[in-house]
Amino acid sequence: MYILLVASAFNSLTQRVHAELRDHGHRVAVELAAPDTPLADTVRRHHPDLVLAPMLRTAIPEDVWAAYPCLVVHPGPVGDRGPSSLDRAVQDGETRWGVTVLQANAEMDAGDVWATADCPVPPVGKSDFYRGEIADAALEAVLLAVERFASGTYVPRPQEGGLARPLLRQDERRIDWSADSTERVLRVLRAADSQPGVRDHLLGTDWFLHGGRREDDLRGHPGELLATRAGAVCRATTDGAVWIPELRAPRAPDAPPTPRLPATLALADRLPPLPELPAPPDSGPYRPAWSDIGYHEEGRTGFLTFSFPGGAMSTSQCRRLLDAYRTACARPTTVLVLGGGRDFFSNGIHLGVIEAADDPAEESWANINAMDDLVEAVLTTTDRLVVSALGGNAAAGGAMLALAADEVWCRSGVVLNPHYRLMGLYGSEYWTYTLPLRVGSGLAVRLTSEALPLGAAAAHRLGLVDRTVPCAPGDFADETQRLAVRLAALPATASRTAAKKATRELHEGRRPLAAYRTAELARMRRTFFDPDASYHALRRAFVRKERPAATPPHLTRAAANRRCVTGLAVPDAAPDPGSC
């Protein structure tokens, strides 16, 4: 079928639906709902068999749903209605939730039901929950609904009852530090972790708080700041404390939105002298002490875990991860697993920190070099096998960081965006070496210029991924550990390591890694320090969450299913320098 996705943004769920529908053989195009463009005109131009709305903040108008079959993905169980479904589920402490695919009609979220799927609510932030369990349930329901629609015989069932709940506003999110328990504070923070944040007063001014992690040992006067760790601040509650990784300054009148920043960077000179408390080393995969980087071992296998908000990696985060990587490489292991968490693996350089810097060009340059240093360390590790374990999505330089490893393992629900073009960048992280090495130079050109998301299954078929792991988001760490320990015990692992070293020496003789880095960074430097380069406007728009005036052309074209790519005769040519 020809399916048109209508969405408010090409977000993670829309990307996954786009990728998996193509994997199932459908032609798929995307149109972003723009306030100044009548949706009916847009849909008529495509004349699709089905309109599907994976993430739409506004109602589909009658002149569309009356003319075309329109299905809406609602992140809530049957009967739940309203714009803050997930926020309320997390803040209210629900243990089970679900997704409903319903037919658009005159009443928001009240149409006939085509499919449903339920899921647990894990103790994580709303956005992690959304990209994990909710996305899995949504794809289950979407694929079933599309199959039922295609059959031409299924009759959707009407909803009975239901409750339309209003937007969850800041007065309902308010934290009373003098009275609220740690559990209540965590629920409120998690329910607003990405957007909109929790408005609060701290050190004499208002901030939006983003993210929340439990602290089990520190205690203090409720509301007091106790310590810092990895850019986060620890704040006392009535019965414990929580770590708050990011803050965002309120938007000033007639000013653009401000970016989320590491809390210590946002507070800057306002921050009083506080102890910097590193997380205890090697405290196991389920360590009670929170940190964004951790390490543990199981036999001859090391696990270097990391989790940065939104998958963005600032200069300092890259450097700290590189230090941790070098320390891990000093351990007597035969396999080192990089990643393994349940949410984002990495999305590359930290555009928010760059935007907030006094000199964004200089900070961009420092950040990309720090990323390159990290990737180089992975590429030049020749005394053990390195596995990138992606429990969540990866994009741009983060996807290329994953490709630096010997093997790439992805949870089956992961979405990859191995390209830079949409941010106006050529890219670095040694992509001109690793991407053609895995998929061939011709397909590397196509992936970087086409700039469309790939599901894990398609990435596996193309050779970007070596193993897909079909499991729930919360099970990925255990599955990764089981597989990695088994890999370390295989007799062939030692010979693979020796062969890897010989191959690296052979490639280095043909063209040194330094040559790839120099060529890539020459392009990046020209872009960073050119005030007229599109990167600067695109970065600002991304950080400020500005909606595009029109749908990018590469999304409006109906993309065939991804299986077709592997059957194409792609020319064996060097990557086009202008392609990304």
C-alpha positions in Angstrom: 0.0 0.0 0.0 0.9 3.6 -0.3 0.8 5.1 3.3 1.1 8.7 4.0 2.5 9.5 7.5 1.2 12.8 8.9 3.0 14.1 11.9 3.8 17.2 13.9 7.5 16.2 13.8 9.7 13.5 12.3 10.4 12.2 15.8 11.7 8.9 17.0 8.3 7.1 16.8 7.5 8.5 13.3 10.9 7.4 12.1 10.5 3.9 13.4 7.0 3.6 11.9 8.5 4.9 8.6 11.3 2.4 8.6 9.3 -0.6 9.7 6.4 0.0 7.3 9.0 0.1 4.4 10.5 -3.1 5.8 7.0 -4.7 5.4 6.8 -3.8 1.8 4.8 -0.6 1.8 5.5 2.7 0.0 5.7 5.4 2.6 5.9 9.2 2.5 5.8 11.8 5.3 4.2 15.2 5.5 4.7 17.4 8.6 1.5 19.2 9.7 2.2 22.9 9.0 -0.1 25.6 10.4 -0.1 27.6 7.2 -0.7 24.7 4.8 -4.2 23.1 4.5 -3.7 19.4 5.3 -6.5 18.4 2.8 -4.5 19.9 -0.1 -1.4 18.0 1.1 -3.1 14.7 1.3 -4.9 15.1 -2.0 -1.5 15.7 -3.6 -0.3 12.3 -2.4 -3.7 10.5 -2.8 -2.6 7.6 -0.5 -4.4 4.4 0.3 -4.1 5.2 4.0 -3.2 8.2 6.2 -1.5 7.3 9.4 -0.6 9.8 12.2 2.1 8.3 14.5 2.6 11.6 16.4 0.2 14.5 15.8 -0.5 17.2 18.3 -3.5 18.6 16.4 -6.7 17.1 15.2 -7.1 15.8 11.6 -9.6 18.1 10.0 -13.0 16.7 8.7 -12.2 17.4 5.1 -9.3 14.9 5.4 -10.8 12.1 7.5 -14.1 12.2 5.6 -12.2 11.7 2.3 -9.5 9.3 3.3 -9.1 6.5 5.8 -7.1 8.1 8.7 -5.7 6.2 11.6 -4.2 7.9 14.7 -1.7 6.4 17.1 -2.6 7.4 20.6 -0.1 6.6 23.4 -2.7 5.4 25.9 -5.1 2.5 26.4 -8.6 2.5 25.0 -10.6 5.2 26.7 -7.7 7.4 27.6 -7.9 10.7 25.9 -6.0 14.0 26.0 -2.6 15.5 25.2 -0.7 14.4 28.3 -1.3 10.7 28.3 2.3 9.6 29.0 3.0 12.4 31.4 0.1 11.4 33.6 0.9 7.7 33.3 4.4 8.3 34.6 3.5 10.9 37.2 0.6 8.9 38.6 2.7 5.8 39.0 0.8 3.5 36.6 2.3 0.1 36.2 0.7 -0.9 32.9 -0.1 1.3 29.9 -0.8 0.9 26.2 -1.2 2.2 22.7 -4.4 2.5 20.7 -4.7 2.9 17.0 -8.0 4.5 16.3 -9.9 6.0 13.4 -9.9 9.8 13.2 -13.3 11.4 13.6 -14.9 14.6 14.9 -13.9 13.9 18.5 -10.2 13.8 19.5 -9.0 10.3 20.4 -12.5 8.9 20.4 -12.7 7.1 17.1 -13.3 3.4 16.4 -10.5 1.1 17.5 -8.4 -0.7 14.9 -5.8 -2.2 17.2 -4.3 -2.0 20.7 -1.2 -3.2 22.5 -0.2 -2.9 26.2 3.1 -2.6 27.9 4.7 -2.2 31.4 5.6 1.2 32.7 9.3 1.0 33.8 10.8 3.4 36.4 12.5 5.6 33.7 11.9 9.0 32.2 8.9 9.6 29.9 11.0 10.0 26.8 12.9 6.8 27.5 9.6 5.0 28.0 8.2 6.6 24.8 11.2 5.4 22.7 11.2 2.0 24.4 8.0 0.2 25.6 5.6 2.6 24.0 7.3 2.5 20.6 7.3 -1.3 20.7 3.6 -1.4 21.6 2.9 1.2 18.9 4.6 -0.8 16.2 2.7 -3.9 17.3 -0.6 -2.1 17.1 0.3 -0.2 13.9 1.3 -3.3 11.9 -1.8 -5.1 13.1 -4.1 -2.2 12.2 -2.5 -1.8 8.7 -2.9 -5.6 8.1 -6.5 -5.4 9.2 -7.1 -2.4 6.9 -5.4 -4.1 4.0 -7.7 -7.1 4.4 -10.7 -5.0 3.6 -12.9 -7.1 5.9 -12.1 -6.0 9.4 -14.6 -3.8 11.1 -13.2 -1.6 13.9 -15.0 -1.6 17.2 -16.4 1.6 18.7 -15.0 3.0 21.9 -17.2 2.9 25.0 -16.9 5.5 27.7 -13.5 7.1 28.1 -12.1 10.1 29.8 -10.7 13.2 28.1 -8.1 14.7 30.5 -6.6 18.2 30.0 -3.0 19.1 29.4 -0.8 18.5 32.5 0.2 22.0 33.5 3.1 23.2 35.7 0.9 23.7 38.8 0.3 19.9 38.8 4.0 19.2 38.3 5.1 21.5 41.1 7.6 20.0 43.6 7.3 20.9 47.2 10.8 20.1 48.4 9.8 20.6 52.1 7.1 17.9 51.9 7.5 15.6 48.9 9.1 12.2 49.1 11.9 11.1 46.9 9.4 8.8 45.1 7.0 11.6 44.3 9.9 13.9 43.2 11.2 11.2 40.9 7.8 10.6 39.3 7.3 14.3 38.6 10.8 14.8 37.2 10.5 11.6 35.0 7.1 12.7 33.7 8.6 15.9 32.3 12.2 14.8 31.6 12.5 15.9 28.0 9.6 18.3 27.7 8.4 20.5 29.2 10.6 20.1 32.3 9.5 21.0 35.9 9.5 24.7 36.7 11.2 25.3 40.0 13.1 28.0 42.0 16.8 27.3 42.6 19.6 29.6 43.8 17.6 32.8 43.4 16.1 32.2 40.0 13.6 30.0 38.1 14.7 27.0 36.1 13.1 24.1 34.3 14.4 20.8 35.8 15.0 17.9 33.4 15.6 14.3 34.4 15.8 12.7 37.8 17.9 9.8 39.3 17.8 8.4 42.8 20.6 9.0 45.3 20.7 6.4 48.1 23.3 7.8 50.5 23.4 11.6 50.6 21.1 13.4 52.9 20.5 17.1 53.7 17.9 19.8 54.4 15.0 19.4 51.9 15.7 21.4 48.7 19.4 21.9 49.5 22.1 21.2 46.9 24.5 18.6 48.2 27.0 17.7 45.5 27.8 17.5 41.8 28.6 14.6 39.6 29.3 14.5 35.8 27.5 17.9 35.3 24.5 16.9 37.4 23.5 18.4 40.8 22.2 16.4 43.8 19.3 17.9 45.7 17.9 16.8 49.0 14.3 15.6 49.5 12.5 14.9 52.7 13.7 11.3 52.8 16.7 11.2 50.5 18.0 13.0 47.5 17.9 13.0 43.7 20.3 13.8 40.9 19.1 16.4 38.3 21.2 16.1 35.2 20.0 19.1 33.2 18.5 22.6 33.6 16.9 25.0 31.2 16.4 28.7 31.7 12.9 30.0 31.2 12.3 31.7 27.9 12.5 35.5 28.1 9.8 37.6 26.5 10.3 37.9 22.7 13.4 35.6 22.9 13.9 32.2 21.4 13.6 29.1 23.6 16.7 28.2 25.6 18.5 24.8 25.3 18.7 22.1 28.0 22.2 22.1 29.5 24.2 20.1 32.0 23.0 21.5 35.4 26.5 22.7 36.5 27.0 24.4 33.2 23.6 26.1 33.3 24.1 27.3 36.9 27.7 28.4 36.2 28.7 31.1 38.8 25.5 30.8 40.7 26.6 27.3 41.9 28.0 27.4 45.5 31.1 25.3 46.3 30.0 21.7 46.4 31.9 18.4 46.5 32.3 16.6 43.1 31.4 13.0 44.0 32.5 10.4 41.4 30.4 7.2 41.2 32.0 4.2 42.9 34.1 2.3 40.3 33.1 -1.2 39.1 29.9 -1.3 41.1 28.1 -3.7 38.8 25.5 -3.4 36.1 22.8 -2.5 38.6 24.9 -0.1 40.7 22.8 2.0 43.1 25.0 5.0 42.6 24.0 7.0 39.6 26.5 8.1 37.0 26.3 8.7 33.3 29.4 6.4 32.8 30.0 3.1 34.5 32.1 0.0 34.2 31.9 -3.6 35.4 33.2 -7.0 34.5 31.9 -10.5 34.1 34.7 -13.0 33.8 36.8 -12.0 30.8 34.3 -9.4 29.5 34.3 -5.7 30.3 31.2 -3.6 30.1 31.6 0.2 29.6 28.2 1.7 29.9 27.2 5.3 29.2 24.0 7.2 29.0 23.9 10.9 28.1 20.6 12.9 28.0 19.2 12.9 24.5 22.2 11.0 23.3 24.2 14.2 22.9 27.9 14.1 23.8 29.6 17.3 24.7 33.3 17.9 24.6 33.7 17.1 28.3 31.5 14.0 28.1 33.5 12.7 25.1 36.7 13.2 27.1 35.4 11.5 30.2 34.2 8.6 28.1 37.6 8.4 26.4 39.3 8.3 29.8 37.0 5.5 30.9 37.6 3.6 27.7 41.4 3.8 28.2 41.0 2.6 31.8 38.8 -0.3 30.6 41.4 -1.2 28.0 43.9 -1.6 30.7 41.9 -4.4 32.2 42.7 -8.1 31.4 39.6 -8.7 29.3 39.2 -10.3 25.9 35.9 -8.6 24.9 34.9 -5.0 25.7 31.2 -4.0 25.3 30.6 -0.3 24.7 27.1 0.9 25.5 24.4 -1.6 26.5 21.9 0.8 28.0 18.2 0.9 27.1 17.9 4.3 25.7 20.0 6.4 23.1 23.4 5.0 22.3 24.7 8.3 20.9 23.6 11.1 18.6 27.0 12.7 18.2 28.1 16.2 19.2 26.1 18.2 21.7 24.3 21.0 19.8 22.8 22.5 22.9 26.2 23.0 24.6 27.5 24.3 21.3 24.7 26.8 20.9 25.1 28.1 24.5 28.9 28.6 24.1 30.5 32.0 23.8 32.0 30.9 20.5 29.9 28.1 18.9 32.4 27.6 16.1 35.2 26.9 18.5 33.0 24.7 20.7 31.9 22.8 17.6 35.6 22.3 16.7 36.5 21.1 20.1 33.5 18.8 20.3 34.1 17.1 16.9 37.8 16.6 17.8 36.9 15.0 21.1 34.5 12.7 19.3 37.2 11.8 16.8 39.6 11.0 19.6 37.1 8.6 21.1 36.4 6.9 17.8 40.1 6.6 17.0 40.7 4.9 20.4 38.0 2.3 19.5 39.4 1.8 15.9 42.9 1.3 17.2 42.1 -1.2 19.9 43.7 -4.4 18.6 44.2 -6.5 21.7 40.6 -7.5 22.3 37.2 -7.5 20.5 35.1 -4.4 20.9 31.3 -4.7 20.7 28.9 -1.7 20.3 25.7 -2.6 22.0 22.8 -0.3 21.0 19.7 -0.7 23.2 18.5 2.6 21.8 18.7 4.8 18.7 21.9 6.2 17.2 22.4 9.0 14.7 25.2 11.0 12.9 28.5 10.8 14.8 26.9 8.5 17.4 26.1 6.0 14.7 29.7 6.2 13.4 31.0 5.7 16.9 29.1 2.4 16.9 30.6 1.4 13.6 34.1 1.7 15.0 33.6 -1.5 16.9 34.3 -5.0 15.6 30.7 -6.0 16.0 27.5 -3.9 16.3 24.6 -5.4 18.2 21.2 -3.7 18.1 18.0 -4.2 20.0 15.3 -5.1 17.4 13.5 -1.7 18.0 16.5 0.5 17.3 16.4 3.2 14.6 19.7 4.3 13.0 20.3 7.5 11.1 23.9 7.1 9.6 24.1 10.5 8.1 24.9 14.2 8.8 23.4 16.0 5.8 20.3 17.3 7.6 22.5 19.4 9.9 24.4 20.8 7.0 27.6 18.9 7.9 30.0 16.7 6.0 30.7 14.6 9.1 33.7 13.1 10.7 34.3 10.3 13.3 36.1 8.4 10.5 32.9 7.7 8.7 34.6 7.8 5.3 36.6 4.8 6.5 34.1 2.7 8.5 30.9 3.2 6.5 32.3 2.1 3.1 34.2 -0.7 4.8 30.9 -2.2 6.1 28.5 -1.5 3.2 30.6 -0.6 0.2 31.3 2.9 -1.0 28.3 3.0 -3.3 25.8 2.2 -0.6 27.6 4.6 1.7 26.9 7.4 -0.8 23.2 6.4 -0.8 22.8 6.2 2.9 24.4 9.5 3.6 22.6 11.4 0.8 19.2 9.7 1.2 19.2 10.6 4.9 16.3 8.3 5.8 16.1 6.3 9.0 16.9 2.6 9.1 15.3 0.0 11.3 17.5 -2.6 13.0 16.4 -5.4 10.6 17.2 -3.3 7.5 20.5 -2.2 9.0 21.4 -5.9 9.6 20.6 -6.8 6.0 22.8 -4.0 4.7 25.7 -5.0 6.9 25.6 -2.0 9.3 24.6 -4.3 12.1 26.0 -7.7 12.9 23.3 -8.9 15.3 19.8 -7.9 16.2 18.6 -8.8 19.7 14.8 -9.3 19.9 13.9 -8.3 23.5 12.2 -5.8 25.6 14.1 -2.6 26.3 14.6 -3.5 29.9 16.1 -6.9 29.0 18.7 -5.7 26.6 21.5 -5.3 29.2 21.0 -8.9 30.4 20.9 -10.2 26.9 24.0 -8.3 25.9 25.9 -9.6 28.9 24.9 -13.2 28.2 26.0 -12.9 24.5 29.2 -11.1 25.3 30.3 -13.5 28.0 29.7 -16.3 25.5 31.7 -14.5 22.8 34.6 -14.1 25.2 34.6 -17.8 25.9 34.7 -18.9 22.2 38.0 -20.4 21.1 37.8 -18.5 17.9 37.8 -15.1 19.7 41.6 -15.2 20.2 42.2 -15.9 16.5 39.8 -13.2 15.5 41.7 -10.7 17.7 45.0 -11.6 16.1 43.5 -11.3 12.6 42.0 -8.0 13.6 45.4 -6.6 14.4 46.8 -7.8 11.1 43.9 -6.2 9.2 44.4 -2.9 11.0 48.0 -2.8 10.1 47.2 -3.7 6.4 44.6 -0.9 6.2 47.0 1.6 7.9 49.6 0.8 5.3 47.2 1.5 2.5 45.9 4.8 3.9 46.5 5.9 7.5 43.5 6.7 9.7 45.1 10.1 10.1 44.5 10.8 6.5 40.7 10.1 6.8 40.5 12.3 9.9 42.5 15.2 8.2 40.2 15.1 5.1 37.0 15.0 7.1 38.0 17.7 9.6 39.1 20.0 6.8 35.5 20.1 5.5 34.1 20.4 9.0 36.4 23.3 10.0 35.4 25.3 6.9 31.7 24.8 7.8 32.1 25.6 11.5 34.0 28.8 11.0 31.9 30.0 8.0 29.2 32.2 9.6 27.0 31.8 6.5 27.1 28.0 6.5 23.7 26.4 6.8 24.9 24.4 9.9 24.5 27.4 12.1 20.9 28.1 11.2 20.0 24.4 11.3 21.7 24.0 14.7 19.8 27.0 16.1 16.5 25.7 14.7 17.1 22.2 16.2 18.1 23.5 19.7 15.1 25.9 19.7 12.8 23.2 18.4 11.6 25.4 15.6 9.1 23.8 13.3 10.1 23.8 9.6 8.0 25.9 7.3 7.6 22.9 5.0 8.3 19.2 5.0 11.8 18.5 3.8 11.7 17.2 0.3 13.5 13.9 1.1 10.5 12.9 3.3 7.7 13.8 0.9 9.0 11.4 -1.7 7.4 8.0 -1.4 10.2 5.7 -0.2 10.0 2.1 -1.3 10.6 -0.6 1.3 14.2 -0.9 2.4 14.5 -4.5 1.1 14.8 -2.9 -2.4 18.1 -1.2 -1.5 20.0 -4.4 -1.2 18.9 -5.4 -4.6 19.9 -2.3 -6.4 23.0 -2.1 -8.6 24.7 0.7 -6.6 27.7 2.2 -8.4 31.0 1.5 -6.6 32.2 5.0 -6.2 34.0 7.0 -3.5 31.6 8.9 -1.2 30.6 12.2 -2.7 32.1 15.0 -0.6 28.9 17.0 -1.1 26.5 14.2 0.0 26.4 14.9 3.7 
